[in-house]
């Protein structure tokens, strides 16, 4: 049975401030634990368990960010494609010199998109 057991030995130098503070915290926190060794084992188990959970959460967070970025890029490309398709469908009408002077100002109110661009909204949605 002794061959299946492993042990570690921790020595606290009470002249060293950080060692002394760590030992005192261990003693205070262990409270009614059966032994300081049992308390330290439990603290180590919790520490490693917590680190695994944090690593899992970080990996999940990274995966979610990758999915969101990919979806944003896909939707952005759809929007660009729709706009380009709308511009291509609308064409570039030849503007006569007489109508250029009439169109020098922007209209006050716009009732809606021209017919050529109506399909863009359906494509995006």
KOLNU-201334 format. One line per 5 residues: their letters; for each residue y, x negated, z negated of N, C-alpha, C. Coordinates in nm, 4 decimals. Layout:
REM KOLNU-201334
a = Y,X,Z,Y,X,Z,Y,X,Z ~ ...
END
This chain:
REM KOLNU-201334
xxxxx = -0.1189,-0.0812,0.0000,0.0000,0.0000,0.0000,0.1270,-0.0867,0.0000 ~ 0.1229,-0.1979,-0.0640,0.2407,-0.2853,-0.0706,0.2791,-0.3368,0.0671 ~ 0.1811,-0.3525,0.1578,0.2129,-0.4011,0.2919,0.2887,-0.2973,0.3736 ~ 0.2835,-0.1699,0.3351,0.3553,-0.0640,0.4060,0.4951,-0.0415,0.3508 ~ 0.5330,-0.1170,0.2504,0.6654,-0.1002,0.1913,0.7540,-0.2180,0.2267
xxxxx = 0.8775,-0.1889,0.2532,0.9774,-0.2920,0.2821,1.0909,-0.2759,0.1821 ~ 1.1598,-0.3814,0.1545,1.2705,-0.3716,0.0600,1.3861,-0.4592,0.1069 ~ 1.5030,-0.4214,0.0618,1.6217,-0.5044,0.0826,1.6858,-0.5248,-0.0541 ~ 1.7552,-0.6320,-0.0674,1.8200,-0.6640,-0.1931,1.9684,-0.6808,-0.1648 ~ 2.0495,-0.6085,-0.2380,2.1945,-0.6178,-0.2207,2.2524,-0.6759,-0.3490
xxxxx = 2.3273,-0.7798,-0.3321,2.3913,-0.8425,-0.4469,2.5417,-0.8200,-0.4347 ~ 2.6032,-0.7717,-0.5404,2.7469,-0.7488,-0.5442,2.8113,-0.8580,-0.6281 ~ 2.9064,-0.9264,-0.5684,2.9805,-1.0297,-0.6401,3.0978,-0.9615,-0.7088 ~ 3.0923,-0.9499,-0.8375,3.1953,-0.8770,-0.9119,3.3281,-0.9519,-0.9174 ~ 3.3287,-1.0792,-0.8771,3.4549,-1.1537,-0.8670,3.5282,-1.1204,-0.7376
xxxxx = 3.4529,-1.0690,-0.6411,3.5123,-1.0289,-0.5128,3.5602,-0.8842,-0.5261 ~ 3.6874,-0.8628,-0.4984,3.7479,-0.7310,-0.5193,3.6772,-0.6210,-0.4382 ~ 3.6509,-0.6459,-0.3083,3.5891,-0.5424,-0.2251,3.4460,-0.5127,-0.2691 ~ 3.3695,-0.6165,-0.3074,3.2343,-0.5939,-0.3588,3.2372,-0.5118,-0.4869 ~ 3.3280,-0.5465,-0.5741,3.3396,-0.4767,-0.7022,3.3759,-0.3298,-0.6807
xxxxx = 3.4733,-0.3036,-0.5921,3.5141,-0.1656,-0.5637,3.4005,-0.0856,-0.5004 ~ 3.3259,-0.1489,-0.4103,3.2134,-0.0810,-0.3469,3.1072,-0.0453,-0.4504 ~ 3.0765,-0.1371,-0.5373,2.9765,-0.1112,-0.6419,3.0226,0.0027,-0.7332 ~ 3.1478,-0.0019,-0.7730,3.1998,0.1042,-0.8613,3.1963,0.2404,-0.7920 ~ 3.2304,0.2443,-0.6630,3.2231,0.3718,-0.5887,3.0805,0.4226,-0.5819
xxxxx = 2.9868,0.3325,-0.5557,2.8458,0.3716,-0.5526,2.8025,0.4291,-0.6873 ~ 2.8414,0.3651,-0.7942,2.8040,0.4129,-0.9276,2.8657,0.5503,-0.9561 ~ 2.9934,0.5673,-0.9202,3.0604,0.6950,-0.9452,3.0007,0.8071,-0.8606 ~ 2.9777,0.7781,-0.7328,2.9282,0.8803,-0.6406,2.7827,0.9168,-0.6664 ~ 2.7040,0.8222,-0.7163,2.5629,0.8511,-0.7396,2.5460,0.9531,-0.8513
xxxxx = 2.6396,0.9552,-0.9450,2.6400,1.0554,-1.0514,2.5049,1.0745,-1.1164 ~ 2.4426,1.1904,-1.0917,2.3170,1.2239,-1.1580,2.1947,1.1891,-1.0736 ~ 2.2122,1.1057,-0.9708,2.0968,1.0662,-0.8888,1.9977,0.9913,-0.9768 ~ 1.8700,1.0052,-0.9438,1.7660,0.9428,-1.0260,1.7815,0.7910,-1.0313 ~ 1.8268,0.7326,-0.9223,1.8505,0.5886,-0.9228,1.9566,0.5560,-0.8191
xxxxx = 2.0190,0.4429,-0.8387,2.1195,0.3982,-0.7430,2.0543,0.3701,-0.6081 ~ 1.9322,0.3209,-0.6090,1.8589,0.2928,-0.4854,1.8355,0.4210,-0.4057 ~ 1.7936,0.5276,-0.4727,1.7705,0.6555,-0.4038,1.9006,0.7083,-0.3451 ~ 2.0095,0.6920,-0.4181,2.1395,0.7378,-0.3681,2.1811,0.6577,-0.2444 ~ 2.1664,0.5260,-0.2472,2.2044,0.4413,-0.1338,2.1194,0.4769,-0.0120
xxxxx = 1.9902,0.5030,-0.0314,1.9038,0.5428,0.0805,1.9527,0.6737,0.1416 ~ 1.9905,0.7693,0.0586,2.0399,0.8985,0.1078,2.1716,0.8815,0.1834 ~ 2.2609,0.7981,0.1310,2.3889,0.7729,0.1976,2.3662,0.7072,0.3335 ~ 2.2735,0.6133,0.3399,2.2438,0.5477,0.4676,2.1846,0.6462,0.5676 ~ 2.0961,0.7334,0.5234,2.0387,0.8349,0.6121,2.1473,0.9269,0.6673
xxxxx = 2.2381,0.9712,0.5805,2.3485,1.0577,0.6241,2.4389,0.9853,0.7218 ~ 2.4654,0.8588,0.6965,2.5521,0.7798,0.7833,2.4929,0.7693,0.9230 ~ 2.3659,0.7338,0.9317,2.3027,0.7198,1.0625,2.2888,0.8539,1.1323 ~ 2.2619,0.9583,1.0582,2.2521,1.0925,1.1165,2.3868,1.1352,1.1728 ~ 2.4919,1.1082,1.0999,2.6268,1.1434,1.1440,2.6649,1.0662,1.2693
xxxxx = 2.6312,0.9386,1.2751,2.6624,0.8580,1.3940,2.5916,0.9112,1.5170 ~ 2.4678,0.9561,1.5015,2.3933,1.0129,1.6138,2.4599,1.1417,1.6603 ~ 2.5020,1.2264,1.5659,2.5684,1.3518,1.6024,2.7004,1.3245,1.6741 ~ 2.7748,1.2267,1.6264,2.9031,1.1929,1.6900,2.8785,1.1412,1.8313 ~ 2.7771,1.0574,1.8486,2.7455,1.0049,1.9817,2.7041,1.1180,2.0754
xxxxx = 2.6255,1.2140,2.0244,2.5850,1.3285,2.1064,2.7051,1.4124,2.1464 ~ 2.7949,1.4347,2.0534,2.9163,1.5128,2.0839,3.0028,1.4413,2.1860 ~ 3.0147,1.3099,2.1727,3.0958,1.2329,2.2672,3.0357,1.2401,2.4061 ~ 2.9021,1.2308,2.4147,2.8362,1.2395,2.5445,2.8576,1.3779,2.6060 ~ 2.8466,1.4834,2.5245,2.8705,1.6192,2.5724,3.0144,1.6340,2.6206
xxxxx = 3.1082,1.5794,2.5444,3.2503,1.5849,2.5808,3.2740,1.5157,2.7147 ~ 3.2144,1.3989,2.7323,3.2296,1.3249,2.8578,3.1711,1.4025,2.9755 ~ 3.0558,1.4656,2.9538,2.9939,1.5451,3.0601,3.0808,1.6652,3.0961 ~ 3.1377,1.7310,2.9957,3.2248,1.8461,3.0215,3.3488,1.8033,3.0997 ~ 3.4077,1.6909,3.0626,3.5250,1.6413,3.1350,3.4909,1.6125,3.2805
xxxxx = 3.3749,1.5543,3.3053,3.3334,1.5245,3.4423,3.3177,1.6529,3.5233 ~ 3.2577,1.7556,3.4631,3.2389,1.8832,3.5329,3.3728,1.9490,3.5624 ~ 3.4634,1.9477,3.4644,3.5955,2.0094,3.4837,3.6734,1.9355,3.5924 ~ 3.6688,1.8029,3.5905,3.7396,1.7253,3.6941,3.6834,1.7546,3.8331 ~ 3.5509,1.7626,3.8415,3.4875,1.7913,3.9699,3.5276,1.9299,4.0201
xxxxx = 3.5293,2.0278,3.9297,3.5678,2.1637,3.9695,3.7144,2.1688,4.0105 ~ 3.8009,2.0974,3.9387,3.9428,2.0938,3.9756,3.9610,2.0318,4.1135 ~ 3.8874,1.9256,4.1408,3.8978,1.8606,4.2708,3.8486,1.9540,4.3806 ~ 3.7375,2.0236,4.3549,3.6825,2.1168,4.4531,3.7813,2.2295,4.4824 ~ 3.8397,2.2868,4.3778,3.9351,2.3958,4.3969,4.0615,2.3457,4.4664
xxxxx = 4.1032,2.2238,4.4325,4.2203,2.1661,4.4990,4.1948,2.1452,4.6476 ~ 4.0748,2.1014,4.6816,4.0407,2.0816,4.8224,4.0348,2.2158,4.8957 ~ 3.9856,2.3194,4.8286,3.9840,2.4525,4.8901,4.1259,2.4994,4.9187 ~ 4.2155,2.4763,4.8238,4.3544,2.5170,4.8409,4.4185,2.4417,4.9572 ~ 4.3969,2.3123,4.9628,4.4531,2.2334,5.0720,4.3968,2.2805,5.2055
xxxxx = 4.2661,2.3051,5.2076,4.2035,2.3537,5.3311,4.2604,2.4875,5.3740 ~ 4.2808,2.5760,5.2771,4.3357,2.7074,5.3094,4.4784,2.6961,5.3612 ~ 4.5565,2.6107,5.2987,4.6944,2.5927,5.3444,4.6988,2.5326,5.4845 ~ 4.6141,2.4345,5.5081,4.6106,2.3746,5.6413,4.5627,2.4745,5.7457 ~ 4.4638,2.5558,5.7085,4.4145,2.6576,5.8016,4.5241,2.7597,5.8308
xxxxx = 4.6000,2.7955,5.7295,4.7093,2.8913,5.7476,4.8196,2.8353,5.8333 ~ 4.8504,2.7085,5.8112,4.9550,2.6455,5.8919,4.9087,2.6356,6.0362 ~ 4.7819,2.6001,6.0553,4.7282,2.5900,6.1905,4.7231,2.7255,6.2587 ~ 4.6921,2.8315,6.1841,4.6837,2.9656,6.2417,4.8227,3.0188,6.2760 ~ 4.9204,2.9822,6.1949,5.0557,3.0310,6.2192,5.1161,2.9631,6.3411
xxxxx = 5.0729,2.8410,6.3681,5.1267,2.7687,6.4836,5.2707,2.7297,6.4591 ~ 5.3271,2.6685,6.5576,5.4676,2.6318,6.5488,5.5397,2.7005,6.6626 ~ 5.6046,2.8115,6.6347,5.6742,2.8831,6.7408,5.7906,2.7991,6.7929 ~ 5.8156,2.8123,6.9213,5.9289,2.7398,6.9789,6.0568,2.8130,6.9412 ~ 6.1488,2.7390,6.8850,6.2736,2.7977,6.8383,6.3791,2.7766,6.9467
xxxxx = 6.4392,2.8834,6.9848,6.5444,2.8782,7.0859,6.6749,2.8362,7.0184 ~ 6.7623,2.7746,7.0919,6.8891,2.7293,7.0338,6.9736,2.8468,6.9878 ~ 6.9586,2.9615,7.0497,7.0379,3.0785,7.0093,6.9901,3.1317,6.8755 ~ 6.8602,3.1263,6.8489,6.8098,3.1800,6.7234,6.8251,3.0816,6.6079 ~ 6.8447,2.9549,6.6372,6.8622,2.8564,6.5305,6.9880,2.8875,6.4521
xxxxx = 7.0935,2.9230,6.5168,7.2165,2.9531,6.4461,7.2012,3.0798,6.3627 ~ 7.1213,3.1757,6.4084,7.0990,3.2979,6.3314,7.0123,3.2722,6.2080 ~ 6.9271,3.1703,6.2107,6.8339,3.1440,6.1009,6.8824,3.0302,6.0120 ~ 7.0100,3.0036,6.0095,7.0626,2.8926,5.9318,7.0534,2.9187,5.7823 ~ 7.0411,3.0437,5.7396,7.0340,3.0770,5.5976,6.8951,3.1296,5.5643
xxxxx = 6.8608,3.1165,5.4386,6.7344,3.1736,5.3924,6.7533,3.3232,5.3705 ~ 6.6505,3.4028,5.3930,6.6640,3.5469,5.3689,6.6767,3.5747,5.2196 ~ 6.7437,3.6836,5.1862,6.7635,3.7218,5.0469,6.6311,3.7631,4.9814 ~ 6.5530,3.8454,5.0505,6.4285,3.8975,4.9942,6.3195,3.8805,5.0987 ~ 6.2018,3.8462,5.0517,6.0887,3.8334,5.1420,5.9883,3.9417,5.1049
xxxxx = 5.9514,4.0253,5.2016,5.8584,4.1337,5.1742,5.7158,4.0845,5.1554 ~ 5.6788,3.9755,5.2147,5.5424,3.9249,5.2026,5.5202,3.8110,5.2995 ~ 5.3986,3.7654,5.3031,5.3643,3.6575,5.3949,5.3532,3.7099,5.5366 ~ 5.3805,3.6266,5.6345,5.3582,3.6687,5.7731,5.2093,3.6992,5.7931 ~ 5.1802,3.7788,5.8928,5.0424,3.8200,5.9187,4.9493,3.7012,5.9348
xxxxx = 4.9970,3.5944,5.9955,4.9131,3.4783,6.0205,4.8667,3.4123,5.8911 ~ 4.9470,3.4281,5.7829,4.9144,3.3623,5.6570,4.8471,3.4546,5.5563 ~ 4.8290,3.5816,5.5849,4.7677,3.6738,5.4909,4.6244,3.6340,5.4555 ~ 4.5526,3.5769,5.5504,4.4142,3.5382,5.5268,4.3989,3.4251,5.4256 ~ 4.5051,3.3505,5.4023,4.4987,3.2396,5.3064,4.4709,3.2910,5.1669
xxxxx = 4.5378,3.3977,5.1272,4.5170,3.4515,4.9934,4.3732,3.4965,4.9733 ~ 4.3165,3.5575,5.0739,4.1765,3.6015,5.0652,4.0835,3.4813,5.0576 ~ 4.1157,3.3747,5.1318,4.0311,3.2553,5.1338,4.0338,3.1833,4.9992 ~ 4.1532,3.1758,4.9384,4.1685,3.1064,4.8102,4.0999,3.1853,4.6997 ~ 4.1186,3.3156,4.6996,4.0641,3.3998,4.5932,3.9185,3.4076,4.5993
END
